[in-house]
Amino acid sequence: MRAAASKAAGKEKSRRKGGGGGDQLLTDQVLSLRARLHDALALGLARSDGGSKKWQSTDAGIQSHVLKAAAAFLGCLSNEMLRLPPIKESISDILIALEGILQSKNVSVLIQATDVSLKLVSSVGNLARQYPILELVTSLSYQLSAYQIPIIVSSASAMNCILDTLATARGSIHTETWEALERTDAISSVSSALQNYSHDVHPVNYLTEMMSLLRIILWIWPSSRYHVWSNCNLLEKLAQYCVASEMDVTVRVVKLYAALALCGNGAMILLKNEELMARVGELIGKPHPCAVRIEALKFCQILLRSSKGCDFLMAPHGQRIIEGIINAMSRDDERLLITEGCRTALVALHYAGDHHRLFWSNAIDDILYKILTGSFISSHKAHQVLCHDKLFNMVSKNFMDIHPYMWDILGNIAVHCKDEYLSVRKGQNCVLQALIHCVCSLATDAMQKSNTMKLSKDVHEPALRAVLMMLRSPSGYFLSEASSKLLQVIPLGDDCLNILFTSLESNTTRSITASFDSVKIMSNLMSLACMSMLLPSHYLLNKRSAVDVLSTIIKECLQNNIHTTRSKVASHLQFCFDGVSCCSLVEEWEDENIALFYGLMALFNVLKSISFVCIHCKRNLDLGIVCNDCRNHYSEGLIRVLQNALRQNLSPGPKLYISHILSLFGLCGFPSKLGGKMRRALDDNELADLELLLSDGKSLNAHTAIISVRCPKLLPLAKSLGSDGKITDEWGRSFYRVRMSDRVDSYALKKILEYAYTNFVVLDNDNVKPVRTLAKYCHLKSLQEMLQKEQPGWNFDYPRYDLTAALDPVKHSFS
């Protein structure tokens, strides 16, 4: 055999000398080991009737000999050699042999085979996708239920390497691999191993490899998650490992949890485990190693993606978690920890809630300033705060990858900040003022230069967005500081607007075949939205094409001709959860098409700023924004486009802005199929059991079940009914009679009832005031906000038409 190997090696060596390319990488040792490998493979590898190779030997001695030759050959390969055709051919043959040998019943052979499988996939790395690796996955997966621990551990390790390589593969490979895992019952095998683990019987690597394997399966294939979160015994065991095990095991459990929490149902089950969440809050804290804290922070980021998850986690554990986040952001010596701390803070601050107060009490503004400047300012050293120009120069000239997080965090704390939150800082606003002025300077730099120089997306996009959110802040401090700073640097003439509209028009008047500059459009729309909230209306009115240009952009966005996701523009957001979510509780408020959102915001603010002058012909009006002669121009164009858009599957933010824009044309509310059907009930007097008496002697009929859910303020308490109350008519039917106040306008009441029944109402400009007054009294907040031309609440949900409460056991006296 040795002579044959030497002869084969000589042939290979002779061929290499005559060849070119990378064959010179094949050393004498590699050629010799390859020849020995192929001599061994020839003992069991043969071509089947179809012409393909197949392993046919069941002899344990031959199998062991082949595995030893394969292990020696794989051990001598370099990364450069792996790309050579002769080496690829040999690896393909080894895979075929492994597929057959892994069917063996011989324990020692199986131990060898799984070890060689691990060695092979570790050697080829990402090149594994170039081979028919699926058969190996199937064979290894069957071995997960073996009785011998070394076989299980090696099989799990090899599968970990393979699946990690396949994580970014194309969809068809994912589908085929999942089918193989299902066919071999891999999830059940891994789950049983984790549930039956005993530290007295099994080595620790048995536990850790199984956890890693389950984690990668959960991360890639959403279908696998139900089998885990529905297994109470498995979850109980994992929680025990997380709480009571050594740190390496704990980290593996946390990473597994992060993959499981990509399922909304799985996340809620984990969040309800108080002991587990307390442990996670502890792991974020500073006594633990950096690697542990990073994984715990990543897990929290996934749990905090939904408002419900944020409430569940922050209500009982907010103090400890926020202290851990702030400490992570403060660590000068650990860049990765700072980054994960910033990411977790950004996700947590995305939603409104009392946890914002905890961030303020932990001096979030000081932490942001420290990260930007590298120096911490105590409350006793306020004079050390850099002057605003110096801070701006430092940030703009020494841009760091961490800076966009600072502006995103600042924007989120601004848009959800109540004035009482700032009271915990006890007037220590010098650092906050410096941050506001710095980001406003960056934003105005983008506004003024957007048409004359190439924008730096990573600098300007987060700054513009932060300023936009400040101008939407419920806090008077943020709003006044940002407004005053912006008005100082933005010329009150037309220069900035000319730049913006010239840039927007140049994009929207291109030929159909030309591609839109989505990034520039988005930046211009953000700038325009900011300026429309700052400048008097006559500046915008002078731009005769403002509404038409914005309308064009919105139409193009809705037709998907302009489509830009924020993560594509802001590179710091590309960290977000590369695993696939499922059963998600998360709904993006702003939508994936961020240009659409900013376009709608800009259009709303442009229209909102215009009153008493027709936006089309500039004729003076008594009320409203468009005259009767020009209404058809918008009814056939913009209004129809927006009404159709409300029927699309858009996120809450764009839908809210569309509704608020339509309300400026007198179309108020949130149309729905159920609301449309309920319009018939409004006209159905036969089943009405409520009569609302007006001071002019007229009356309107309604149904108490609907009114008690949709507008309960119209129904008085039972004890205040007096002589009216419940009566019986001549046919024996009971109904309620309620006398309305003399101040209630009959037209307004009719419109309020229409809104209550259908969630939508059409109003004339002349009758807005009485309807608005009654809407305020009836606590119909969404209708009131539209009639007052208010901005939609940031991150507020789109009002759903819901009558399910009418089917519940009702406590109201009219039920």
Salt bridges, closest charged atoms under 4 A:
GLU12 OE2 - ARG15 NH2 2.78
GLU12 OE1 - ARG34 NH1 2.91
ASP28 OD2 - LYS13 NZ 3.56
ASP28 OD1 - ARG16 NH2 3.55
GLU89 OE1 - ARG34 NH2 3.60
ASP93 OD2 - HIS38 ND1 3.84
ASP93 OD1 - LYS53 NZ 2.95
ASP200 OD1 - HIS199 NE2 3.12
ASP248 OD1 - ARG252 NE 3.93
GLU274 OE1 - HIS317 NE2 3.21
GLU282 OE2 - ARG279 NH1 3.08
GLU282 OE2 - HIS288 NE2 3.63
ASP332 OD1 - LYS370 NZ 3.70
ASP333 OD1 - ARG331 NE 3.14
GLU340 OE2 - ARG343 NH1 2.82
ASP354 OD1 - ARG357 NE 3.10
ASP365 OD1 - ARG425 NE 3.07
ASP366 OD2 - ARG425 NH2 3.25
ASP408 OD1 - ARG566 NH2 2.75
ASP408 OD2 - HIS572 NE2 2.78
ASP445 OD1 - LYS449 NZ 2.69
ASP445 OD2 - HIS460 NE2 3.12
GLU461 OE2 - ARG566 NE 2.69
GLU481 OE1 - HIS437 NE2 3.06
GLU587 OE1 - ARG800 NH2 3.53
GLU590 OE2 - ARG465 NH1 2.44
ASP629 OD2 - ARG619 NH1 3.00
GLU636 OE1 - ARG640 NH1 3.45
GLU691 OE1 - ARG737 NE 3.03
ASP729 OD2 - ARG733 NE 3.14
GLU754 OE2 - ARG679 NH1 3.18
GLU754 OE1 - LYS751 NZ 3.46
GLU785 OE2 - LYS781 NZ 2.47
ASP797 OD1 - ARG800 NH1 2.68
